[in-house]
Amino acid sequence: MIIIVYLVILAAAFFFLIVLPQRRRMAAHQRLMAGLAVGDEVVTAGGFHGTVRSLGETTIGVEIAPSVVVEVARGAIAAKAEVAPPAIADEDDGSA
């Protein structure tokens, strides 16, 4: 009887520690893929930063440099890049 209780606890721990987080990551990646549009800044799994130029069924065209567009698999898109607001230059007030 004790062995059955241990097996149930082990199965529950496996489910909550392994299966649920993986499902959440997969759902988040599917939402990311559904929300991609041409012009979005993305980061690939390989670390390339670029701009989405075309969307296909299984591939995405990403411009990584001016006039350099590479086709990557949809699964290779890791995240949307956080676009930082333009930096505001501090004006020299002459107090230095």
C-alpha positions in Angstrom: 0.0 0.0 0.0 2.8 2.4 0.9 4.5 1.8 -2.5 1.3 2.8 -4.3 1.2 6.0 -2.3 4.8 6.8 -3.2 4.1 6.1 -6.9 1.1 8.4 -6.9 3.2 11.1 -5.2 6.0 10.6 -7.7 3.6 10.8 -10.7 2.0 14.0 -9.3 5.4 15.6 -8.8 6.4 14.7 -12.3 3.2 16.1 -13.7 3.5 19.4 -11.8 7.2 19.9 -12.2 7.8 18.7 -15.7 4.6 18.4 -17.8 2.7 21.6 -16.8 5.7 24.0 -17.3 6.4 22.5 -20.7 2.8 22.9 -21.7 2.9 26.6 -20.6 6.0 27.2 -22.6 4.5 25.6 -25.7 1.3 27.6 -25.4 3.3 30.8 -25.0 5.4 30.0 -28.1 2.2 29.3 -30.1 0.8 32.7 -29.0 4.0 34.3 -30.1 3.9 32.6 -33.5 0.2 33.6 -34.0 1.0 37.2 -33.1 3.9 37.7 -35.4 3.6 40.3 -38.2 5.8 41.7 -40.9 8.0 44.4 -39.3 8.2 42.8 -35.9 11.7 42.7 -34.3 12.6 39.1 -33.3 15.4 37.1 -31.8 16.1 33.6 -33.2 17.1 30.6 -31.1 20.6 31.0 -32.6 20.8 34.6 -31.2 20.3 36.5 -34.4 18.3 39.7 -34.0 16.3 40.8 -37.0 13.1 42.1 -38.6 10.3 39.9 -39.9 10.1 40.5 -43.7 7.8 37.5 -44.7 5.7 34.9 -43.1 5.2 31.5 -44.6 3.5 28.3 -43.4 6.7 26.8 -42.0 9.3 29.5 -42.4 9.8 33.1 -41.7 12.0 35.5 -43.6 14.1 37.5 -41.2 16.2 40.5 -42.3 19.4 40.4 -40.2 21.3 43.1 -42.0 20.3 45.6 -44.8 19.3 43.5 -47.8 20.2 40.2 -46.1 17.1 38.1 -45.5 17.4 34.6 -44.2 14.6 32.0 -44.0 14.3 30.4 -40.6 11.9 27.7 -39.4 9.0 29.1 -37.3 10.2 27.1 -34.3 13.6 28.9 -34.5 12.0 32.2 -33.4 12.7 32.5 -29.7 11.1 35.8 -28.8 10.0 39.2 -29.9 12.8 41.7 -29.3 12.1 44.3 -26.8 12.4 47.6 -28.7 13.9 50.2 -26.4 12.6 53.7 -26.7 15.0 56.1 -28.4 17.6 57.5 -26.1 17.2 61.2 -25.3 20.5 63.0 -25.5 21.3 65.0 -22.4 21.7 68.7 -23.3 24.8 70.3 -22.0 23.6 73.0 -19.7 27.0 74.6 -19.3 27.2 73.9 -15.5 30.3 71.6 -15.8 
